[in-house]
Amino acid sequence: MVIVLLAGVAAGALNAVGGGGTFVALPALVAAGLSPVTANASSTVALVPGTVASAWVYRRDLAPLGGTSTRALTVVSVIGGGLGAGLLLTLPAVSFDAAVPWLLAFATVILAFGRHVSRAVSDAKGHAVGMSPRTVLTGQFLLAVYGGYFGGAVGIMMLAVWSIGLGLDTSAGNPMRVAQLAAIYLSATGLFLIASDALSAPSVLITMLVGAVAGGVAGAHIARRLPAWLLRGVVLTTAVTMTVLYFLRG
């Protein structure tokens, strides 16, 4: 339970400062005895309050993305998150077991090379690529579906897409990332609480939830004080480690 609590603190803090909280929460819940599908649903439920708390801290820093309104982006995130959660509950558990390592690997690649791709595209064009509002919403819907289904590094992917397509700086996009992550998690949680066995281990769930709230609030407050390279290094190291472990397990 101490490990689960500390994993919750770390996951909440990571989601607040740069993303990747699922990389910590999911394996901790699996180690606590939950099946991968149940652990994924439970981690989403447990991380919701911490993510909402982080979004509250960032509430004054929210700014529209290009020509896309915050309301439209949030609606798309809610719909996509619910659809992704439905896919997790509908598809056979063996499908999730087989997909997890590859989803982790994909998220890790995005985390490692997203900024380099952004620079390369901007240099090739001579200016930042500008996505239309429709393209932004389409991309956000796909990311939200992924976030509701698995969630690992979905916030990192958001920043990568926004930086590549809108030329948005990571620090400027972080408040919106946290807000949309909260929308995705809230939507998925509603379905998980009704249709999954996420509540089958309430003591484990509550322990991680408490840790995630503490980590989420603290992480949001210290995000501006930590060097960007250090945050990226911590999240990338966690992502690579979890990816290797899941491939070995598979």
C-alpha positions in Angstrom: 0.0 0.0 0.0 2.9 2.3 0.6 4.2 1.6 -2.9 0.7 2.3 -4.3 0.5 5.6 -2.4 4.0 6.7 -3.6 3.1 5.7 -7.1 -0.1 7.8 -6.9 2.0 10.8 -5.7 4.5 10.3 -8.6 1.7 9.8 -11.2 -0.2 12.9 -10.1 3.0 15.0 -10.2 4.0 13.7 -13.6 0.6 14.4 -15.1 0.8 17.9 -13.7 4.3 18.8 -14.9 4.7 17.0 -18.2 2.6 13.8 -18.5 3.4 10.1 -18.2 1.6 9.4 -14.9 0.0 6.2 -16.3 3.5 4.8 -16.8 3.8 4.8 -13.0 0.2 4.1 -11.9 -0.5 1.2 -14.2 2.4 -1.1 -13.3 1.9 -0.3 -9.6 -1.7 -1.5 -9.7 -0.7 -4.6 -11.6 1.9 -5.3 -9.0 -0.8 -4.9 -6.4 -2.7 -7.8 -7.9 -5.1 -6.2 -10.4 -5.5 -7.5 -13.9 -4.2 -5.2 -16.7 -7.7 -4.2 -17.8 -8.9 -3.6 -14.3 -5.6 -1.8 -13.4 -6.0 0.5 -16.4 -9.6 1.4 -15.5 -8.6 1.9 -11.8 -5.6 4.1 -12.7 -7.9 6.4 -14.7 -10.4 6.6 -11.9 -7.6 7.2 -9.3 -5.9 9.9 -11.3 -9.0 11.9 -12.0 -9.1 14.0 -8.8 -5.4 14.8 -9.0 -5.7 15.9 -12.6 -8.8 18.0 -11.8 -6.9 19.6 -8.9 -3.9 20.4 -11.3 -6.4 21.9 -13.8 -7.8 24.1 -11.1 -4.3 25.4 -10.3 -3.8 26.2 -14.0 -7.2 27.6 -14.6 -6.0 31.2 -15.0 -3.4 30.2 -17.6 -5.8 28.6 -20.1 -5.7 30.1 -23.6 -7.4 29.0 -26.8 -5.4 26.9 -29.3 -5.2 28.8 -32.5 -8.7 29.4 -33.7 -10.2 26.5 -31.7 -12.3 27.4 -28.6 -11.6 25.8 -25.3 -15.2 24.7 -25.1 -15.1 22.9 -28.4 -11.8 21.2 -27.6 -13.2 20.0 -24.2 -16.4 18.6 -25.8 -14.3 16.6 -28.2 -12.1 15.4 -25.4 -15.2 14.2 -23.4 -16.7 12.4 -26.3 -13.4 10.7 -27.4 -12.5 9.8 -23.8 -15.9 8.0 -23.3 -15.5 6.2 -26.6 -12.0 5.0 -25.8 -13.2 3.7 -22.4 -16.0 1.8 -24.1 -13.5 0.2 -26.4 -11.4 -0.9 -23.4 -14.5 -2.6 -21.8 -15.8 -4.1 -25.1 -12.6 -5.6 -26.6 -11.3 -8.9 -25.2 -8.8 -8.6 -22.3 -6.2 -10.4 -24.4 -6.4 -7.6 -27.0 -5.4 -5.1 -24.3 -2.6 -7.4 -23.0 -1.2 -7.6 -26.6 -1.6 -3.9 -27.3 -0.1 -2.4 -24.1 3.7 -2.9 -25.0 3.1 -1.3 -28.4 1.1 1.6 -27.1 3.8 2.2 -24.5 6.5 2.1 -27.3 4.5 4.5 -29.5 4.1 6.9 -26.6 7.8 6.7 -25.8 8.8 7.5 -29.3 6.5 10.5 -29.4 8.0 11.6 -26.1 11.6 11.2 -27.3 11.4 12.6 -30.8 8.3 14.9 -30.8 10.2 18.1 -30.3 12.8 17.2 -33.0 10.0 16.5 -35.5 8.4 19.9 -34.6 11.7 21.7 -35.3 12.3 19.8 -38.5 8.8 20.6 -39.9 9.1 24.3 -38.9 12.6 24.5 -40.5 11.4 22.9 -43.7 8.4 25.2 -44.0 10.2 28.3 -42.8 7.5 28.9 -40.3 5.3 27.0 -37.8 2.7 24.8 -39.5 -0.8 26.1 -38.8 -3.5 23.5 -38.4 -7.1 24.5 -39.1 -9.6 24.4 -36.2 -11.2 21.3 -37.8 -7.9 19.5 -38.0 -7.1 20.4 -34.4 -10.5 19.0 -33.2 -10.0 15.9 -35.3 -6.6 15.2 -33.9 -7.9 15.9 -30.4 -10.7 13.4 -30.9 -8.3 10.6 -31.9 -6.0 11.4 -29.0 -9.0 11.4 -26.6 -10.0 8.0 -27.8 -6.5 6.7 -27.2 -6.6 8.5 -23.8 -9.8 6.8 -22.8 -8.6 3.4 -23.9 -5.1 3.5 -22.5 -4.1 7.0 -21.5 -0.3 6.5 -21.3 1.5 9.7 -22.4 -1.7 11.1 -24.1 -0.8 14.5 -22.6 2.6 14.3 -24.1 1.1 13.4 -27.4 -1.2 16.5 -27.2 1.8 18.7 -26.7 3.6 17.1 -29.6 0.7 17.6 -31.9 0.1 21.2 -30.8 3.8 22.0 -31.1 4.1 20.4 -34.6 0.8 21.7 -35.9 0.5 25.1 -34.1 4.0 26.0 -33.2 2.9 26.1 -29.5 5.5 26.2 -26.9 5.4 23.4 -24.4 5.1 25.6 -21.3 2.4 27.6 -22.9 0.4 24.5 -23.9 0.8 22.8 -20.5 -2.3 24.4 -18.8 -4.5 23.3 -21.7 -3.0 19.9 -21.7 -3.9 19.4 -18.1 -7.4 20.7 -18.7 -8.0 18.3 -21.6 -6.5 15.4 -19.7 -9.0 16.1 -16.9 -11.9 16.1 -19.5 -10.8 12.8 -21.0 -10.3 11.1 -17.6 -13.6 12.4 -16.2 -15.5 11.0 -19.2 -13.8 7.6 -19.1 -14.2 7.4 -15.3 -18.0 7.8 -15.6 -18.1 4.7 -17.7 -15.6 2.8 -15.7 -17.5 3.3 -12.5 -20.7 1.9 -14.0 -19.5 -0.9 -16.3 -16.1 -2.0 -15.0 -14.7 -3.7 -11.9 -12.5 -0.6 -11.1 -14.0 -0.6 -7.5 -13.1 -4.3 -6.9 -10.1 -3.2 -4.8 -11.4 -0.1 -3.0 -8.5 0.2 -0.5 -5.9 0.2 -3.3 -7.9 2.6 -5.4 -8.4 5.1 -2.6 -4.8 4.9 -1.6 -3.6 5.8 -5.1 -6.3 8.5 -5.4 -5.1 10.2 -2.2 -1.5 10.1 -3.4 -2.5 11.4 -6.9 -4.3 14.4 -5.5 -1.3 15.4 -3.3 1.1 14.8 -6.3 -1.2 16.7 -8.7 -1.5 19.8 -6.6 2.2 19.9 -5.7 3.3 19.1 -9.2 1.2 22.0 -10.7 2.7 24.5 -8.2 6.4 23.5 -8.8 6.1 22.9 -12.6 7.4 26.3 -13.5 10.4 26.0 -11.1 11.9 22.8 -12.5 14.2 22.9 -15.6 12.4 21.6 -18.7 15.2 19.2 -19.5 15.0 17.6 -16.1 11.2 17.0 -16.4 11.6 15.5 -19.9 14.4 13.3 -18.7 12.4 11.9 -15.7 9.3 11.1 -17.8 11.4 9.7 -20.7 13.3 7.4 -18.4 10.1 6.1 -16.8 8.6 5.6 -20.2 11.5 3.7 -21.6 11.8 1.5 -18.5 8.1 0.6 -18.5 8.2 -0.1 -22.2 11.1 -2.6 -21.8 9.5 -4.3 -18.8 6.1 -4.8 -20.6 7.8 -6.2 -23.7 9.8 -8.6 -21.5 6.6 -9.6 -19.7 4.8 -10.2 -23.0 
